[in-house]
Amino acid sequence: MQESTASSMGERSIDEIIAELDQPYTGRLPEEAIRAAQRRTEEITPRLIDLIRAATATVRSGDDQPGNGHLFALYLLTEFRAQEALPAIVEAISLPGEGPFDLFGDVITEDLSRMLAALAADAPTMIDELIADRSLNEYVRSAAIQTYFYWVSDGRLSRDQAVERLREHLRSAIANQDEQVAGVLVAELTSYVPTEAREEIEEAFRRDLIDRWYIDEEEVQESLAGGEPRYQKVVEARRPTGIADTVAELSEWYAYQDNDPGIDDLPFSPQETFDDWRTGLDSEDRFEMHATIRNMEPKVGRNEPCPCGSGKKYKKCCGSAR
């Protein structure tokens, strides 16, 4: 009855909204469908969760996911603070290997931490489990580590509570020789200017668990010397928890800019264009490499060597303006 009433009033049905959201990439943001979904939060939430579950199953089976409904669903569900979606989202980001990136691209490195902070605020044990699970993609574990800072910024955790939890994870990483997250934990701890964690941090370096390209002793010392002013600066720079408006968030993506030149004239499909964008392939490389782009790694991390060849970390070179 609700579906027919909505249709008679000119409002899209839930099925129509889902179908429009789950189209392959065209270069245009489905803003009207997103706005329609925002107006019908309660009705559409279970269907958005289904989109994520279906996409997860597709990637798990080794097939390509043709539509992008699961991506819009992730943002909308976070905007709705739909905690019931958390199990489906955790299942998706727990896919082995590059599975999380196959589904969500750079969202994993750019936005997942503040999404988890919004949805898992009442499930801190789940975050701890993601951090500790060595079978997960390292960037998913990193996003879980960064969740604590959002909770501190929001007043859900005190600074001391967050530091103690991160110290526990670092002690576990040291004991288990877990190089995958030891460096991330040290880097994240420096955000808190944690003099109380100095012993664990120094032990991690002594055990050679830290990739100096990721963070080195000098950066740790700079952080500790910065004291409270540095800590407050980091707090102010951190983006807000969660997603306030999906349209506003996605409208800023390069992939959805109205002035993206020549997208209809490119010698490859819109979905290939989107895949290239997710992996950081620029327009020149796209023309040369579009036939072999599907298995490229995610874009350069902020603590990795800058691809320009300067010898500096990306965050201190070409990535410094981000």
Backbone torsions as a table, in degrees:
resi	resn	phi	psi	omega
1	MET	NA	-44.7	179.7
2	GLN	-61.1	-41.2	-178.6
3	GLU	-61.9	-46.3	-177.8
4	SER	-67.8	-38.5	178.5
5	THR	-63.1	-43.9	179.6
6	ALA	-61.1	-43.0	-178.2
7	SER	-64.8	-40.1	-178.5
8	SER	-66.8	-23.0	179.3
9	MET	-92.4	5.3	179.2
10	GLY	87.5	-0.8	178.7
11	GLU	-83.0	140.6	177.0
12	ARG	-62.3	145.1	171.9
13	SER	-75.4	164.3	177.8
14	ILE	-59.7	-41.4	178.7
15	ASP	-60.6	-40.8	180.0
16	GLU	-67.4	-39.2	178.4
17	ILE	-63.3	-47.5	-179.3
18	ILE	-61.4	-44.0	-179.3
19	ALA	-62.0	-39.3	-179.7
20	GLU	-70.3	-37.8	178.4
21	LEU	-67.1	-33.0	-171.7
22	ASP	-95.4	28.7	175.1
23	GLN	-81.2	155.0	171.5
24	PRO	-61.1	160.4	-178.9
25	TYR	-62.0	132.6	179.0
26	THR	-122.1	-5.6	-175.2
27	GLY	93.3	-2.4	-178.5
28	ARG	-123.7	131.3	179.3
29	LEU	-72.4	129.1	179.2
30	PRO	-77.9	66.5	-172.0
31	GLU	-60.9	-41.8	-177.6
32	GLU	-63.0	-40.4	179.1
33	ALA	-67.4	-39.4	177.9
34	ILE	-63.5	-44.3	179.0
35	ARG	-63.8	-37.8	177.7
36	ALA	-64.3	-39.8	177.4
37	ALA	-64.0	-39.8	179.6
38	GLN	-63.5	-29.3	179.9
39	ARG	-78.9	-12.8	-174.9
40	ARG	-131.2	50.6	-173.2
41	THR	-51.4	-53.5	-173.0
42	GLU	-64.8	-41.4	-177.5
43	GLU	-69.6	-37.7	-170.2
44	ILE	-91.0	-16.7	-176.7
45	THR	-54.5	-48.5	179.0
46	PRO	-60.3	-33.9	-179.8
47	ARG	-72.0	-34.4	176.6
48	LEU	-66.2	-39.2	176.2
49	ILE	-62.9	-39.6	178.1
50	ASP	-62.1	-37.0	178.3
51	LEU	-60.1	-42.4	-179.9
52	ILE	-68.3	-42.6	179.5
53	ARG	-63.5	-42.4	-179.1
54	ALA	-65.8	-42.1	179.2
55	ALA	-65.5	-38.6	177.9
56	THR	-61.5	-44.4	179.3
57	ALA	-63.7	-37.2	179.9
58	THR	-64.5	-48.2	-179.7
59	VAL	-66.1	-38.1	179.9
60	ARG	-62.2	-33.0	-179.4
61	SER	-78.8	-6.5	179.0
62	GLY	93.3	5.4	-179.9
63	ASP	-93.8	159.6	174.6
64	ASP	-78.9	142.0	177.2
65	GLN	-88.5	112.3	-173.0
66	PRO	-73.0	-39.4	-176.8
67	GLY	-95.9	172.4	-179.4
68	ASN	-118.4	18.9	-179.7
69	GLY	-60.1	-34.8	-179.1
70	HIS	-64.4	-31.6	178.7
71	LEU	-69.1	-47.8	177.3
72	PHE	-64.4	-35.7	179.1
73	ALA	-61.7	-41.2	-179.6
74	LEU	-60.0	-44.3	179.7
75	TYR	-68.8	-44.0	-179.0
76	LEU	-64.4	-43.6	-179.4
77	LEU	-64.0	-36.1	175.6
78	THR	-67.8	-43.0	176.8
79	GLU	-57.9	-40.3	-179.4
80	PHE	-76.0	-7.9	-173.5
81	ARG	53.6	44.5	-176.6
82	ALA	-82.7	87.2	-176.9
83	GLN	-62.9	-23.6	178.7
84	GLU	-66.8	-14.6	179.0
85	ALA	-84.2	-11.5	-172.9
86	LEU	-58.1	-44.6	179.0
87	PRO	-58.6	-40.8	179.2
88	ALA	-67.1	-38.8	179.5
89	ILE	-67.7	-42.6	178.6
90	VAL	-63.6	-38.7	176.7
91	GLU	-61.2	-40.5	-178.7
92	ALA	-67.4	-45.8	-177.4
93	ILE	-78.6	-5.7	176.8
94	SER	-95.3	5.3	175.6
95	LEU	-57.8	146.2	-178.0
96	PRO	-70.6	157.4	174.7
97	GLY	59.3	-130.0	-178.0
98	GLU	-89.2	11.6	-179.1
99	GLY	-51.5	-46.1	179.0
100	PRO	-59.2	-37.6	178.6
101	PHE	-73.5	-32.4	175.8
102	ASP	-60.7	-33.6	179.4
103	LEU	-83.3	-47.9	-166.8
104	PHE	-121.2	-1.4	177.3
105	GLY	56.0	-137.8	-175.1
106	ASP	-72.4	-4.8	173.0
107	VAL	-56.3	-33.1	-179.3
108	ILE	-59.2	-43.3	-177.8
109	THR	-90.0	-25.1	-173.8
110	GLU	-93.3	-41.7	-169.1
111	ASP	-126.3	-13.3	-173.2
112	LEU	-59.7	-37.9	-176.8
113	SER	-61.3	-44.4	-178.8
114	ARG	-76.7	-21.4	173.0
115	MET	-70.2	-47.3	178.3
116	LEU	-62.0	-37.7	179.3
117	ALA	-61.3	-35.8	-179.9
118	ALA	-75.6	-41.3	-172.5
119	LEU	-88.7	-26.4	-175.9
120	ALA	-106.9	21.6	-178.1
121	ALA	-58.6	-31.2	178.7
122	ASP	-100.6	11.3	-179.2
123	ALA	-133.8	56.8	-177.7
124	PRO	-61.6	-27.7	178.1
125	THR	-62.6	-35.5	178.5
126	MET	-64.0	-38.7	177.4
127	ILE	-64.8	-43.9	177.9
128	ASP	-59.4	-38.7	-180.0
129	GLU	-67.3	-38.2	177.7
130	LEU	-64.1	-41.9	-179.9
131	ILE	-63.3	-40.2	-173.3
132	ALA	-82.0	-15.0	-173.1
133	ASP	-81.4	104.8	-176.3
134	ARG	-74.0	-7.9	178.2
135	SER	-82.6	-12.1	-175.4
136	LEU	-83.5	159.4	173.7
137	ASN	-58.1	137.9	-174.4
138	GLU	-63.1	-29.9	-179.3
139	TYR	-74.8	-28.6	173.6
140	VAL	-67.5	-43.7	177.6
141	ARG	-62.9	-38.6	178.3
142	SER	-62.7	-42.4	178.9
143	ALA	-62.0	-39.4	177.9
144	ALA	-63.9	-40.0	178.1
145	ILE	-60.3	-40.8	-176.6
146	GLN	-73.7	-13.4	-179.7
147	THR	-59.0	-37.0	-176.0
148	TYR	-57.4	-37.6	-176.0
149	PHE	-65.7	-34.6	177.0
150	TYR	-64.9	-40.0	178.8
151	TRP	-65.1	-35.7	175.8
152	VAL	-66.1	-45.6	179.8
153	SER	-60.4	-34.1	-178.9
154	ASP	-84.7	-6.7	-179.1
155	GLY	83.8	9.6	178.4
156	ARG	-77.5	-29.5	176.1
157	LEU	-128.9	149.5	170.8
158	SER	-80.6	160.9	176.0
159	ARG	-56.2	-45.0	-177.6
160	ASP	-62.7	-38.4	178.8
161	GLN	-64.5	-43.4	179.7
162	ALA	-64.7	-43.3	179.5
163	VAL	-61.6	-41.7	-179.3
164	GLU	-64.6	-40.0	178.3
165	ARG	-65.0	-42.1	179.3
166	LEU	-67.5	-35.8	176.0
167	ARG	-63.2	-39.6	177.8
168	GLU	-62.7	-42.4	178.5
169	HIS	-66.6	-37.3	179.1
170	LEU	-67.7	-40.6	176.6
171	ARG	-60.6	-39.8	178.1
172	SER	-66.4	-41.6	179.1
173	ALA	-62.8	-38.8	178.1
174	ILE	-65.3	-46.5	-178.2
175	ALA	-62.9	-34.1	-176.2
176	ASN	-98.7	6.6	-178.4
177	GLN	53.5	43.9	-175.8
178	ASP	-90.3	83.1	-178.0
179	GLU	-66.1	-24.6	-174.4
180	GLN	-60.0	-37.1	-177.5
181	VAL	-117.3	-7.1	-178.5
182	ALA	-58.9	-46.1	179.4
183	GLY	-64.7	-39.3	178.3
184	VAL	-63.4	-42.6	179.6
185	LEU	-62.9	-43.2	178.8
186	VAL	-64.4	-45.3	-179.9
187	ALA	-61.4	-42.1	-179.5
188	GLU	-69.9	-38.1	177.5
189	LEU	-59.9	-35.2	-179.3
190	THR	-62.8	-23.1	177.4
191	SER	-62.8	-25.4	-177.9
192	TYR	-93.1	-0.4	-175.4
193	VAL	50.2	60.6	-167.0
194	PRO	-92.8	83.7	177.8
195	THR	-59.6	-28.6	-178.3
196	GLU	-71.8	-15.3	-179.8
197	ALA	-99.8	8.9	-175.6
198	ARG	-56.6	-42.2	-176.2
199	GLU	-61.7	-46.8	179.6
200	GLU	-64.9	-40.5	-179.4
201	ILE	-63.3	-45.7	179.6
202	GLU	-64.3	-35.8	178.3
203	GLU	-65.9	-39.6	178.5
204	ALA	-61.8	-39.7	176.8
205	PHE	-68.4	-40.8	179.8
206	ARG	-61.8	-36.9	-180.0
207	ARG	-78.9	0.1	179.5
208	ASP	59.7	41.5	178.5
209	LEU	-95.8	-5.1	-174.2
210	ILE	-109.9	124.1	173.1
211	ASP	-74.7	116.0	-176.7
212	ARG	-63.2	-18.8	174.2
213	TRP	-69.1	-27.6	-178.5
214	TYR	-78.9	-52.3	174.6
215	ILE	-158.0	143.1	-179.3
216	ASP	-121.6	173.9	-176.3
217	GLU	-60.9	-35.3	-179.5
218	GLU	-63.2	-41.7	178.9
219	GLU	-65.2	-37.6	177.4
220	VAL	-62.8	-44.8	-179.7
221	GLN	-63.9	-39.2	177.4
222	GLU	-61.1	-39.9	179.2
223	SER	-64.4	-48.7	-178.3
224	LEU	-62.5	-35.2	-179.5
225	ALA	-73.0	-20.2	-177.9
226	GLY	-71.0	-25.3	176.6
227	GLY	61.2	-156.6	-176.3
228	GLU	-58.3	-40.0	179.1
229	PRO	-58.8	-39.6	179.5
230	ARG	-67.4	-41.3	179.3
231	TYR	-59.6	-45.8	-179.8
232	GLN	-64.4	-35.1	178.0
233	LYS	-64.0	-40.9	178.7
234	VAL	-66.1	-41.1	178.7
235	VAL	-59.8	-44.8	-177.9
236	GLU	-67.8	-30.0	-177.1
237	ALA	-80.6	-20.3	-177.0
238	ARG	-70.3	135.3	-179.7
239	ARG	-68.0	160.6	-178.8
240	PRO	-64.1	153.4	176.5
241	THR	-67.2	142.1	173.1
242	GLY	75.7	-166.4	-179.3
243	ILE	-122.9	121.0	-179.4
244	ALA	-80.5	-40.8	-178.4
245	ASP	-152.2	115.9	-176.7
246	THR	-59.0	-41.7	179.9
247	VAL	-62.6	-45.9	179.8
248	ALA	-61.7	-39.2	179.6
249	GLU	-64.8	-51.9	-172.0
250	LEU	-78.7	-22.0	178.7
251	SER	-64.0	-23.1	-178.9
252	GLU	-85.4	-9.2	179.4
253	TRP	-67.1	139.4	177.1
254	TYR	-57.8	-36.3	-177.1
255	ALA	-63.4	-19.2	-177.9
256	TYR	-117.4	18.6	176.5
257	GLN	-74.5	133.7	-179.4
258	ASP	-64.3	-25.3	-177.3
259	ASN	-94.2	16.9	176.1
260	ASP	-63.0	111.0	-169.0
261	PRO	-74.4	136.5	167.4
262	GLY	67.2	23.9	-173.8
263	ILE	-65.7	-29.7	-179.6
264	ASP	-80.7	-10.6	-176.4
265	ASP	-105.7	1.0	-176.0
266	LEU	-72.0	149.9	-176.4
267	PRO	-84.5	32.6	176.7
268	PHE	-154.0	167.3	-171.0
269	SER	-74.2	157.9	175.1
270	PRO	-56.6	-36.7	-179.7
271	GLN	-66.2	-37.8	176.3
272	GLU	-63.6	-37.8	176.8
273	THR	-60.1	-45.1	-179.1
274	PHE	-65.5	-41.2	178.1
275	ASP	-62.2	-40.8	178.0
276	ASP	-61.4	-46.4	-179.6
277	TRP	-59.8	-42.7	-178.6
278	ARG	-62.4	-32.4	-176.9
279	THR	-96.0	3.5	174.7
280	GLY	84.0	16.5	-179.3
281	LEU	-78.0	125.2	-178.4
282	ASP	-82.2	175.3	-171.5
283	SER	-64.2	-38.2	179.8
284	GLU	-65.6	-46.9	179.0
285	ASP	-62.1	-34.0	-177.5
286	ARG	-61.5	-42.4	-179.9
287	PHE	-65.5	-33.1	-177.4
288	GLU	-85.8	-26.5	-167.8
289	MET	-125.2	10.6	-171.6
290	HIS	-60.3	-19.7	-178.9
291	ALA	-79.9	-13.4	-174.9
292	THR	-130.8	28.5	-172.0
293	ILE	-90.9	-13.1	-165.3
294	ARG	-67.0	-23.4	-177.6
295	ASN	-108.4	20.7	178.5
296	MET	-68.2	154.0	178.7
297	GLU	-74.5	162.6	175.3
298	PRO	-60.5	165.0	-175.0
299	LYS	-63.5	167.3	-174.2
300	VAL	-60.6	131.6	175.9
301	GLY	-74.2	154.7	-174.7
302	ARG	-65.6	-21.7	-179.3
303	ASN	-104.8	9.9	178.3
304	GLU	-93.0	163.1	178.8
305	PRO	-57.5	136.5	-179.6
306	CYS	-66.8	131.6	-177.9
307	PRO	-67.8	-8.9	180.0
308	CYS	-73.9	-12.9	177.4
309	GLY	90.6	11.7	-177.8
310	SER	-71.3	-20.2	-175.5
311	GLY	89.9	-6.1	179.0
312	LYS	-91.1	164.8	171.7
313	LYS	-69.1	150.5	-179.1
314	TYR	-55.8	-40.8	-176.1
315	LYS	-67.8	-21.4	-179.9
316	LYS	-101.4	5.3	-178.7
317	CYS	-128.1	-111.8	-175.8
318	CYS	-65.3	-22.2	179.9
319	GLY	-90.6	3.8	-173.9
320	SER	-69.7	-20.6	-177.8
321	ALA	-88.9	-2.6	-175.6
322	ARG	-77.7	NA	NA
